[in-house]
Amino acid sequence: MTGFRVPAFLQAISAWIALAPVLVFMLAFFVLPAIGLVQISFYPHTAGTVLTPGFTLAHYAKVLTDPFYLSKMLLTLRVCALVVFFSLLLAYPVAYVLVRGRFAGKGLMIGLLLSPLLTNFVVLVFSWILLFGPGSFLMKGLQPLFGAGFKLLYSESGLVISLVHVAFPYALIPVITAIAQIDKSLEEAALSLGAGPWKTFFLVVLPLSVPGALSAAFVTVTIVLSSFAFALYIGGDSVLIVPLLIWQAVRDTLNWPLAAALSVSSFLVIFALLGIGMHLAGLTRAQRRLA
């Protein structure tokens, strides 16, 4: 006797019912606010008022043509690229050791590496302020090496270092997942054919883990664009990236439409760059399969 099979349309309905709470949550707290932000970005700005309904492209024209805003957008992209690069540079060897290695204390190590996730951002910000401050033991040790004018607080280097510390655990998790899904026999086959450990890593592990690296890059960029406190207290006006410009537009001039246009523009630029990266990664994988 054959078992009863649920019709396909009932399976589809059941799936949508199961997903309904998540979809409603995303609609209410992500999609609708994002639509509202896009709508505000087209409002004209009137001095002395917060929001004046209407339609204008002036804010987007200012963001995309004004040399000041273009330079700050490029600065933001550079900070994002540096944070992504160093986060992945640290995440890959650590993830590989955690996935492939067999040693005591692995759970403790993972807990320590992910500990920034359990720490409040305000605590992290003020910890870095104390560490980068002029009288800290770190600066007293570095200034004789780099000169009396060397500083990390209110500098791009200090901002990148602190953001890498915050972003590293978020980058580590998808890289661990990607490496864990790679069949170890592929590495063993490469080694047996004469490839050394480094060549095996760059020709086998790294290409196969590209999806995890792209996920890590997306999360890392999101962290950079949302870490306003780090940009304000560690970068300051010396490193005026987009989150600070948005804050200044809201605080100083009450120009909410310009702040919304900056938010939407930065999101679209980052999303487009990541999309190009994913497309190039897909082309690379396709070429490797054909080869």
Number of C-alpha atoms within 10 A of each C-alpha: 3 4 5 6 7 8 8 9 9 10 12 11 11 12 11 12 12 11 11 12 11 11 13 12 11 13 13 12 10 12 14 12 13 15 11 12 18 17 16 22 27 21 23 20 24 12 11 9 11 13 16 15 11 11 13 14 12 17 21 19 11 16 20 16 11 11 11 11 18 14 13 18 22 13 17 22 21 15 22 23 17 17 27 26 15 17 25 24 13 15 22 20 15 17 23 17 13 18 17 11 11 9 9 8 9 14 11 10 12 15 13 12 15 17 12 17 15 8 11 9 15 10 10 16 21 15 13 20 20 14 16 22 18 16 10 12 12 14 20 14 10 14 14 11 10 11 9 11 7 14 18 23 22 20 18 21 17 20 24 25 17 22 26 25 17 26 26 24 22 23 28 25 16 22 26 22 15 22 23 16 11 14 11 12 9 13 19 13 12 17 15 10 9 10 15 12 13 11 13 18 17 11 14 15 21 16 15 18 20 19 18 20 24 21 18 25 24 19 16 27 23 15 18 27 21 13 17 18 17 26 28 20 16 28 24 18 14 13 21 19 27 26 22 23 19 20 17 15 17 17 11 8 15 19 25 25 29 26 25 25 27 25 19 16 19 19 15 12 13 18 14 12 13 17 14 12 14 16 12 12 16 14 12 13 15 11 10 10 8 7 6
